[in-house]
Every structure is written in structure tokens, then in C-alpha cells.
Amino acid sequence: MDTVSRAKRSKIMSAIKSTGTRSTELRLRGWLISKGIRGWTTNGRGLPGAPDIVFPKKKLAIFVDGCFWHGCAHCTRNLRPQSNKKYWEKKIAGNMRRDQKQNRELKKHGWEIARIWEHDVRLMPKSCQTRMLRKIQK
């Protein structure tokens, strides 16, 4: 059972930012800047899914997926709310389907895609940086 009212939970969840999160997106962007990597922009609004980091000339779209909202297999069972389970299962499954559809659309138009999990950015930043560098240098 939830420890706060439905209205309070709704207010808490709606306050969660979808872009510019300090623990993930801003860390990766800071790393790009510190390495002098150029040619990228943020929040590709004209692309399916508005990727978090976009290298237009390389046609590379990078998404930083929050473990809760995108259904991370490693983290979801610990994060999923115990109240209103059906709603959250449906919501997260819908997000996952949307992610797959966005990937298909981008690939269809010749884009390379990298999806990085929030927990990887926080717990294994070096491996995320290495992965991004490989994609960028392709």
C-alpha cells in the first residue's frame, strides 16, 4: 500500500522531469564537453522519441532511459509501486512499446541508436562513456 494519498502521489510523479536530469543526461553531456566532442545537440525534437543527445551528421541518436519509466529488467521489480499495480504495468509496458516503435522509425530512416540505462550512467559511467565513444567514432 502506498504511504501517500493518490493526489499526493500524482503530484510527485508529475513533477519528475523528462529532460535534463542531473544524474543521467547532464552527466553524459558534461563528459562530451570535457572530452571536446562536438557536433551534437540535445533533445532532437524533430526525430521520433526526441533523443536526449543527437549527432545529426553521423545520424546517431542516444537515449538515456530512466529505469522506472522504461521498464529496466534489472531495476523495475525494486522500483514498481505496490499500489495501483495494473495502471503502472500498463503505463510502463506502453512506454516500452513506444521505445521499440521509435527505434524502428529511426532505423528505417538510417539512424544508429544507442539506449543507455539510468543505472548504467550512475553505476558504470566509464563503460557508458566507452560505449558512446565507439558509437560516435563509427
N, C-alpha and C positions, 0 to 999 in steps of 0.2 A: 504494500500500500504506500502511496505517496505521502510524504510528510508535509506537503503544502497543498493549498486549495487548487482546484482546477484553474481558476482565474489567475492565481499567482504563478502556477506552472506555465500557463500560456504566455504570460508576460515575460517570464525568464527565458523561455525558448525563443520568443520572437526577438529578443534583444541580442541573440547570437549573430555575429557578423558573418557575412558570406564572402567578403573580400578583405584583404589587408590584415589578416590575422597575424599577430606578432609572433606566435610560437611556430608558425609554419611559413607562410608566404613571405613575410618580411625577412625571415632568416635566409631563405634561398635568394631573395633579391639582394640582400646585403652581401651574400657570398659572391654573386655575379659581379656586383660593383667592385668588391675588394679584389677580385681577380682581373678586373679590367675588361670583362667580357661585354661586348657591345652588340648592338643590332637586335635588341629585344624590347618588347613593350609589355604592358600589363593589361589584363582583362580584355582579351580580344573580343570586343562586343559584337563584331560582325560575323564571328565564327560560331558554329554550333557549340553550345555549352559555355561560351565566353571563357576560354582557357585562362588560367592565372598568369602564365608567362608565355609569350608568343615570340618566336623568331620568324618574322614574315618571309625573309629572303630564303631561309632554309626550310620553310614550311614545317616548322616544329611547334607543336602545341604541348605545353606542360600544364597538367592539372595537379593541384595539391589537394587531395581528398581527405576531408575530416573523417576520422574513424567512425564516429557515431552516425553522421548523416549519410555516408556512402556504404555502410554495412561491412566494415572490415572484419574478416573472418577471425582474426586474432583478438580483436578488442570488443566486438559487438556484444558478446554474451555478458561481459562485465559492465557494459555501458547502458544496455537497454533498460528503459524504465519498467518497473514492476506493475505500475497501474496503466490502464488503457492500452494493454498489450496489442490488441488487434489493430488499433489505429497506428501504432508505431511500426508494427510488422509491415502493414500495407504501405505506409509512408516510405520506409527505408527500401522495401522491395521496388517501389516505384522509382525511387532515386537511382537504384542500381540499373533498372531497365533503361532509364533515361541516359545514364552514363554510357551504356552499351550502344544505344542509338546514336549518341553524339560521336562516339568512336567510329562507327560505321560511316556516318556522314563525312567526317573529316578524312578518313582513309579514301573514301570514294573520290574526294577532290584532291588526292595526292599528298595529304598531310601525314607527317610522322607524329605519333602521340606518345607521351610519357605520362603515366599516372603514378604519383608518389603519395604514399600514405602518411598521414599526420604523425603516426607513431615512429615511422622511419626517420622523419625530419628531426624529431626530438631525441630519439634514442640512438640513431646511427647516422649522424649528419655527414660523416666522411663518405659513407657508401652512397648516399644520395647525391653528394657533390660529384663523385666519380661517375655515377650513372648519368647525371646530367651532362657532364663534360664529354662523355662518349657520344651521347646523342647530338650535342652541339657540334662536335668535330667531325661528324659523319659527312 
